[in-house]
């Protein structure tokens, strides 16, 4: 009788163990299935980005960057600078530099000109930065051209009496020219000033 009970107990334990094992496998399988399904759903929720869209985004970023850099680009060359450069083209002139209109004190002290003069519509100063070569072209577009011409005659006088030290500078200052063309007054001091004047007048017309 004892053996029968023990056998029945062991059979029951075997059945319970088998059921528990089966439940554990099903639970694990369900978990793995749910995890796989969740991962698939998450991946499907993320919109796909095509190569074209990626390229377009990169180009847009580059374009925006280009717009920012364009703000720090060089200022456009003025028409008066173009005229001056054309006038000395082919002449024996040194390298010239534009004097910024922001250098008001220097313009007033050296050139005797008021950068804020209400009569001036535009003031352009082209100068050789080397002190040993006194070469200049100054062009003023003005409402009253005769008044602007008088201002340039004062600059010419200072160049001849104070600024010319070397023999070549004395010669250039002595042969310098003040003139007008339409609404422009100009001062030319440099090699072949008369030839430069003719070319400048043509450019200003």
Number of C-alpha atoms within 10 A of each C-alpha: 6 7 8 9 10 11 12 12 12 12 12 12 12 12 12 12 12 12 12 12 12 12 12 12 12 12 12 12 12 12 12 12 12 12 12 12 12 12 12 11 11 10 11 10 9 8 7 9 8 9 9 9 11 11 11 12 12 12 12 12 12 12 12 11 11 11 11 11 10 9 9 8 8 7 7 6 8 10 12 22 18 13 19 25 18 16 22 22 12 9 14 10 15 16 11 17 14 15 18 14 16 10 10 14 14 16 17 12 10 12 18 16 19 18 19 13 12 10 15 18 14 17 23 21 22 21 21 19 16 12 13 12 18 24 24 23 28 23 28 24 21 21 14 14 21 15 14 25 21 14 19 25 17 13 18 22 14 16 22 18 12 9 16 20 15 13 9 15 22 18 16 24 26 17 16 24 20 20 19 19 15 11 16 25 24 25 23 27 26 28 22 16 22 15 12 24 24 11 18 24 18 13 17 18 10
